[in-house]
Amino acid sequence: MMGNVDKVSEGGCLCGAVRYAVKGPLRNVVNCHCGSCQKQHGGFGAHTKARKVNISITKSDGLSWYQTSDVARRGFCNKCGTGLFWEPFNLDATGIIAGTLDGPTGLKTMGHIFVGEKSDYYEITDEHPQFEGSSDGELVGDYA
C-alpha cells in the first residue's frame, strides 16, 4: 500500500458521470490476466485496491453494476462504458481500475495474477512475481 491514512485519491470515468474518492492508502497495482479482465480491458486489468469503507462514490449518475460471477461484480459507467471497479462479495476491499485514478498516483506495479489465462498476443517481460491463479494474499499489501 502506498500513501498515508489522510491522503485522498480521486478518480472517475471518461465522461465524468461517475466520480469517486478513496481516503487512505491504495494498494500497489496488480495486473490481472484472467478471461474476464481480457474481455473488459482488451488485455490485462491493472488494479489497485482499497477497503470498501474508504471508497466514496461522489457522483453516481452513470454507475451500474454487473455480476460477473458468484464471487464478484464489476462497476462501470453506463454512459461512456468505462470500467471502474471489481468488487468481491465476501471481502472488505474493492479493486479499482488503476487507469481511472486521477494522476499522478504514485503507485507501482507489484505482480501478475491469473497468468494461466493470459492471452497469447503479449508477453510478461518484467521481474514482478507471477501467479497461475490468485495470489491468495501473497503479494505485499494485498489485503482481503
C-alpha positions in Angstrom: 0.0 0.0 0.0 1.1 3.5 -0.7 0.4 6.8 1.0 -0.8 7.7 4.4 -4.1 7.4 6.1 -5.0 11.1 5.5 -4.4 11.0 1.7 -7.5 11.3 -0.5 -7.2 9.9 -4.1 -9.9 10.7 -6.6 -10.9 9.2 -10.0 -13.7 8.6 -12.3 -14.9 7.6 -15.7 -14.1 9.1 -19.1 -17.3 11.2 -19.4 -17.4 12.4 -15.8 -20.8 10.7 -14.9 -19.1 8.7 -12.2 -16.6 10.1 -9.7 -15.1 8.5 -6.6 -12.8 9.4 -3.7 -10.6 7.0 -1.7 -9.5 8.0 1.8 -6.2 6.4 2.9 -3.7 4.2 1.2 -4.1 2.4 -2.0 -2.5 -1.0 -2.7 0.1 -1.0 -5.4 -1.1 -2.3 -8.8 -1.7 -5.9 -9.6 -2.1 -6.9 -13.3 -4.9 -9.5 -13.7 -4.7 -11.6 -16.8 -8.0 -13.5 -16.3 -10.5 -14.1 -19.0 -12.9 -11.5 -17.6 -10.3 -8.8 -17.5 -9.3 -9.6 -21.1 -12.9 -9.0 -22.1 -13.3 -5.8 -20.1 -9.9 -4.3 -20.9 -8.9 -5.9 -24.2 -5.9 -7.3 -22.4 -5.0 -7.4 -18.7 -6.6 -5.3 -16.0 -4.3 -3.1 -13.9 -6.0 -2.9 -10.5 -5.2 -1.2 -7.2 -7.3 -1.9 -4.2 -8.8 -0.1 -1.1 -11.1 -1.1 1.7 -14.7 -0.7 0.9 -15.3 1.7 3.8 -12.7 4.1 2.4 -14.3 4.4 -1.0 -17.0 7.1 -1.5 -18.9 7.5 -4.8 -19.1 11.3 -5.2 -21.0 11.3 -8.4 -23.1 8.2 -9.5 -25.1 9.5 -12.5 -23.8 6.6 -14.7 -22.8 4.0 -12.2 -24.1 0.5 -12.9 -23.0 -2.9 -11.6 -22.7 -6.2 -13.5 -22.4 -9.5 -11.6 -19.7 -11.3 -13.5 -19.5 -14.4 -11.2 -20.7 -15.9 -8.0 -17.9 -14.1 -6.2 -17.8 -10.6 -7.6 -19.4 -7.8 -9.5 -17.9 -5.1 -11.7 -18.8 -1.4 -11.6 -18.9 0.6 -14.8 -20.3 3.8 -16.3 -23.4 3.1 -18.3 -22.9 6.3 -20.3 -19.4 6.0 -21.6 -18.6 2.4 -20.8 -15.6 2.9 -18.6 -14.8 0.0 -16.2 -14.2 1.3 -12.7 -14.4 -1.4 -10.0 -14.1 -5.1 -9.2 -16.0 -5.8 -6.0 -15.9 -9.2 -4.3 -18.9 -10.0 -2.2 -17.1 -11.7 0.7 -14.1 -9.4 1.2 -14.0 -5.9 2.7 -11.9 -4.4 -0.2 -12.7 -3.3 -3.7 -10.5 -3.4 -6.7 -10.2 -0.1 -8.5 -9.1 0.0 -12.1 -5.8 2.0 -11.8 -6.3 3.9 -15.0 -9.4 5.6 -13.6 -7.5 7.4 -10.9 -6.6 11.0 -11.4 -2.8 11.1 -11.7 -0.2 11.2 -10.6 -1.0 8.1 -8.5 2.4 7.3 -7.0 1.6 3.6 -7.5 3.9 0.9 -8.9 3.1 -2.5 -10.4 3.8 -5.3 -7.9 2.7 -8.5 -9.6 0.7 -10.5 -12.1 -2.3 -12.8 -11.3 -4.1 -15.4 -13.4 -1.2 -15.7 -15.8 -2.5 -19.2 -16.6 -5.4 -17.5 -18.5 -3.2 -14.9 -20.2 -3.8 -14.3 -23.9 -1.2 -15.4 -26.4 -0.7 -12.0 -28.1 1.6 -10.5 -25.5 4.4 -11.5 -23.1 5.1 -10.6 -19.5 8.6 -9.3 -19.5 9.1 -7.6 -16.1 10.6 -9.1 -13.0 7.4 -9.0 -10.8 6.0 -12.2 -9.3 3.6 -14.2 -11.4 0.8 -16.4 -10.1 -1.1 -19.0 -12.2 -4.3 -18.0 -10.4 -5.0 -15.8 -7.5 -2.0 -14.6 -5.4 -4.1 -15.6 -2.3 -2.7 -12.6 -0.4 1.0 -13.5 -1.0 1.7 -10.1 -2.6 2.8 -7.4 -0.1 -0.2 -5.3 0.9 -2.7 -7.5 -1.0 -5.1 -7.5 1.9 -8.6 -9.0 1.9 
